[in-house]
Structure formats: structure tokens, C-alpha cells
Amino acid sequence: MFSAISPILWTAFIAFVLLALAVDLGVFHRQARRISLREAAAWSIIWVAVSLAFNFALLHFWGRTAALEFFAGYVIEKSLSVDNLFVFVMLFRYFAVESRYQHRVLYWGVLGALIMRGVLIGMGVALTSRFEWVLHVFGAFLVYAGARMMFEKIEEAHPERNLVFRWAREFLPITKNYEGQRIFVRTGGAWRATPLFLVLLVVETTDLAFALDSIPAIFSITRDPFIVFSSNVCAILGLRAFYFLLAGVLPYFRYLGPGVSLVLIFVGVKMLTERWIHVATPVVLAVIASVLSVAVIASLIAERRERQTQRKLSDKETVHATQNSASEMRVRRSARRV
């Protein structure tokens, strides 16, 4: 649909993305500081509003189909990013990165992710336009990835298994301690990387692994390169604020991971059976929204029941301790009378 449109559209969109990133880091987050929950919520709302405004522009100028495809791709990428956030939380804990420096790592991580995903999307478009059977490979991979995510629990991060991390730690000159939010420092007349650079490398390679899941998932909705790229980018732009908003509450959404796994399996099956069964984009959106809603509601119900159980146990322990104390008092009084 957009392949015949002037490159002005691509240029304008990329220029907007670069401008948004420059304003974000150069104006609002120039100084290293901790991002509060209120600020993270505000920025999350802003990025979602920007994405919805762009979606409305697609609806106004290019019609309902383009708008629905963009929104479906945006929702898929946003839901899959929840799993990314959980891994990022563990990585920052493993490397003991202070919360005020995490935004800088995520900023450069997002910038690198945009470049990598642009390359991957270009490769995906070239492959799917030339070899139709590649879509079936994507679908089978998504079903496998969803099943693996369903049954494989990640309890802790293991960056030492990352080949890029091991190469950098062995061959690059690296300072022993963090140097604030600086990624490179000049010491002894030579430039050295800080441990924050190692964190950035792990974040980038981890995001590349997640992109191998999310990009084929969006290809299940549309083959148009502009829709795939713009929906992916809009979801990523709000990832930093989304991280600080959800980092503290992710453990409470215990069933969100299985929900995201079901979404991956669903879109994978859709790609595998698309030749025989056509599923309209509104139906895809309805299924994804239903699965994620059930996962969130089930998580909240389970969390509430667990708190009630703990409260009852705590009350029983309190009553038991009070009874024991009363019994001890009676024994002491009897001893004094004797």
C-alpha cells in the first residue's frame, strides 16, 4: 500500500522519531536522576497518545485497513515488550545499575533497537515478497517461541552466557567501577569503556533476540513495510517510560507471561493456516485483547486471594501468640500465689 508513496512519508516519520528522541534525552532527561512512578505514568500516556494520533492520521488519510493493521501491530509489540521489561529488570539488578542511570541505558538501547529492527524488517519484507513459504517458517517459529515462553520460566539473568558480553569483557579495556552515567571515559590518555557499556551491549543483544519474535508476529497482520516499521517503532518509543511504570508491579501480574505466550501461538497458527482460513484484523485484535484481559484479571484475583490468605494466617498467628501470652501470665500469677 505504501510502497508506491513518495519517500517523503518515510523521511518525515524517521525525522519525527529522531526529534522525539533528541527532545527526550536532551531536554527532559539531560541530568541523571531517578524516574518517579508519576513521571513514568505521564510519559507512558504521552507516548500512547502520540501513537494513537498517528493511528488516527492513518485512518483519515489512508483508510480503515491501514489504521487497523497499525493498531494490531502496535498492540502485539506492546504486549510482547512486557516480557522484555521483566528481563531488563533482572539485568539491571544483576549489574547493580542505579535507577537514575537506567534511563540512559534504555535510551541508547532503544536507539540501537530502532536501527536493528529497521534492518530486520527490510530483510523480512524482501524474503516474504520473494519466497511465500517464509511466512510458514515465521508461523512455526512463533508457535515454538510461544510454547517455549509458556513452559520455560526465567528466574534470573545470565549475561555471562552472552557471546557479545564475553567478547567485550575479554578484549575491550573496561574500567573497574561505574563512572556515573558515562559509557566511555578517558583515563591515562586512552579511552575506556565503563561497565555501563557492557550493560548496554547485553540490553541490545537481548532486544535483538526479542525482535525475532515480535517482527514475524506483526507480519501475520500485514506485509506493508511502513505499517510494520511504524507500529514497531511507536511501541518501542514508549518502552522506557513503560519500563519504569511496570518494573515495580510486574511480579504481581503472574499470568501475563502465559497470556503473551498464547498471543504468540495464536498469531503463529494464523500465519500457518492463512492460506486456508482468513482471520480479519478486527478478530485478531479482539482475540489478543481478550487473552491479555483474562491474564491481567486472573493475576489480580490470584494476588488478592494470596493477600487474604496471608492476612488470615497472620491473624491466626496473632491470636495464637495472644493466647500463649495470656496462658503464661496466668501461670506466673499462680506461681506467685503459691
N, C-alpha and C positions, 0 to 999 in steps of 0.2 A: 504493500500500500504506500509506504513512504519511500520506497526505493527510487521512484521517479521524481521525488520532490528535490528542489534545489538544496545543495549543501548548506545553504543559509540556515535551515532549520537545525541541522546538526551543530553548526558553528555557534548559533545562538544558545542552544541548550548547554553545550560544553562551557561556553563563556559564563553563563549563569552559574553553573556548578563551581567553577574556579573562583568566581566572585564571592559566592556564598562561603566557600572555604576560607578565602582570604579575610573576609569580614569576621568570620567566626573566630579565627585564631589571632588575627592582627588587631582586632578592636575589642571583642568581648572577653577573650581568654588570653590576653598577652602575658599576664602575670600568672605564675604557677600558684594555684590555690585549690582548696577542696570544693567540689561542686555539691551544693546543698540539694536536698530532695526537692525543695520547692523550685529551684532554678532548673533542675533536670526535668521536672514536670512541665515547666513553662516552655523550655526549648523543645521538648517532645511534641507539645501541642503545636508549636510554631512550624516544625518540620512536617507534621502531618497535615496542617493547614496548607502549607506550600504545595505538598503533593496533591492534595485534593483540588487546589486551584488549578494546577497543571492538568489534572484529570478533567476538570470542567472545561478547560480550554480545548482539550482533545474532543470532548463531546460537542462543543459549539462549532468547531471548525472542521472536524473530520468524522463526526457521527458517533452513533451509539456503539458500534462494533469496536472501534478503536478505544473508546473510553472503558468499555467492559474488559477488554483484553488487558489494558494497562492496569486497571484496578485489581483484576485477578492476579496478575504477575506481582503487583505490589504487595498484596496480602500474603501470597505464598512466600516471597522473600522475607517479609517482616516476621512471619511465623517461624520460618527456619532460622532466623537470626537469634531467636531465643536460645537455641542450643549453642550458638557461637558465644553468647554472653556468659553462659554457665562455664564454658571452657576458659574464657578470658578472666573470669573471677578467680579460678583456680591458678591460672598462670601468674596473675598479679600477686596472689598470696605466696606462690612458690618462690618468686623472685623478690618478695618483700618490697614491692614498689609502693611508695607512699601515695595516698589517694590524690594529693594535689598534683602529682606528676602523671597520673594515669591518663588524663585528658590529652596531654601532649603525645603520648604513645599512640592513643587511639586516633588522634588527628592524622598523624603520618601514616598510620595503619590504614585508615580509610582512603587516603590519597593513593597509596600503593594498590589498595584493593580495586579502586576505580580503574587504574591502568591495566591491572591483570585481568579483570573481568571484561574490559573492553576487548582485549586480545582474545580471550576465551570465547566471547560472544561472536566475534568476527570469524573465528575458526569454526564455531558451531554452525553459523549461517552458511559458510562455504561448504561444509560437509553435508548438511541436510539438503541444500539445494542441488547438490550433485549426486549424493547417494541417499536414496529414500530409506534404505534399510538401517541407516544410522539411528533413525528415530526409535526403532525397535531395540537397538543396543542401549540407547538412553533410557527407555522404559524399563528394560530388565535391570539396568544399574540402579534405577530409583527404587524398584521393588526390593532389591538386595540391600541398598543403603537403609531403607525404612525398616526392614526386618532386623538388620544389624543394630540399628539405633534402639529398636524396641527391646531387644534382649541383652544388649551389652551396656552395662552401667559403668560410667566413668566416675570413679571415686576421687581420683587425684590426677594432677598433671605430671607428665613425664617428658619434659623438654629435652632431657639428655638423650632421648631416642631420636630426636630430630637431627637429620643429617646436616642441614644448614647450620644449626646451632653448634654441633660438634666441630664442624669445619671452621666456623668463625672463632670459636674459643681456642682452637689449636693454632691457627695461623695468623690471626689478627692481634695487633698489640692492644690490650684492653686494660684499663685502669682497675685497681682492686675495689674501689668504692664508687658509689654514685656521686656525680658532680651536679647536684640539683636536677634541673630538667634538661641539661645539655646532653646531647647524644654523642658529640665528639668534643674533645678538649685538646689544647696544645700544651704539652708538658715536655720540658727538656729539649725544646727546639723541634719536636716531632708531634704529629697528630696521633692521638689515641682514641679508640672507641671506649665509651663508658658501658657499664653493664646494662644501661637503658637501651643501648643499641642491640644487645642480644635479645632483650625482651621484644623489641620491635621486630627483629627477624623471626622470632617464634610466632608472634601475632600474625605476621604477613603469611608465613607458610601455613599456619593453621587456617587462616581465612581462605587461602587458595584451595585447601582440601574441602572446606565447606562449599566453595563456589562450584566444585564438581558435582555437588548435589543440587544446589539451587538453580543454576543456569539451565540444566536439562529439564528441571521441573517447569520453568517458565516456557520452554519450547513446547511443552504439552499444551499450552494455551494459544500461542501464536508463533509464527516463523518470522514475523517482521522484525528486522534488526533494531529499528528505532524504538519500538514498543518494548522489546526485550531489554535493551540497554537502559532506556529511561526509567522503566519500572524498577529495575535493579538498582540504579543509581539513587533514585528517590528514597528507596528503602534504606540504603546504606548511609545516606547523608544524616539521617536521624539516629543512626546506630549509637553514637557516642552518648547523646542525651538519654537514649533508651537504656543504655548500659547503667548509667548512674541512677536511673529511676528504678530499674528492676533488680539491680545487683543485691540489694538487701532483702528483697521479697521472693526471689526465685526459689529458695528452698521450700516455701510454703505451697508452691504450685507443683506438687509431686507428680501429677498426672499430665502435665503439659508436654513433657517429653514424649510419652506414648502417643499423645494426640498428634504431635508433629510427625511422628513415625507413620501414623495412619494416613496423614495427608500425603507424605511421600509415596507410600504404597498405592494410594488412590490415583495420584497423577501418573505413576508408573504404569499401572494397569490401563489407565486411559490411553496412554501412548501405545501400548501393545495392542489394544483392541480397536484403535481409532479407524482402521480400515473397514471394520465391520459394524462398529457401534459408534455413532456420533453423539457426544455429550456436549450440549450447548454451554457456553461460558457462564450464563446465569446459574445453571445447575451446578457447575463446578464451584462457583462462589458459594452457593447455598450449602453444598456438602462440606466445604472447608470451614465455613463459619459454624456449622452445626457441630462438627468434630471438635473444634477448638473451644466452643462454648461449653460443650459437655465436659471436656477435660478441665476447664477452669472451675466450673461449678462443682464437679466431683472433688477437685482438690480443696476447695473452700469447705465443703461439707466434711471431708475427712479431717481437715485441720481443726475444724470446730469440734468434732466428736473427740478428737485426741485431747484437746484442751479440757473438755468437760470431764473426760476420764481422769486426766491428771489432777484436775481440781477435786474430784471425788476422792481420789487416793490421798491427796494432801489433807482433805478434811478428815478422813478416817484416821490418818496418822496423827493429826492434831487431837482428835477425840481420844485416841488411844494413849497419847502422851499425857493428856489431862487426867485421864482415869488412873494412869500409873502414878502420876504426881499426887493425886488425891489419896491413893492407897498408901503411898509412902508417908504422907502426912498423918494418916490415921495410925499407922504402925508406930511412928515416932511419939504421938500423943499417948498411945497405950504404954509404950516403954517408960515414958516419964511418970505416969501414974503408978506403975509398979515400983 
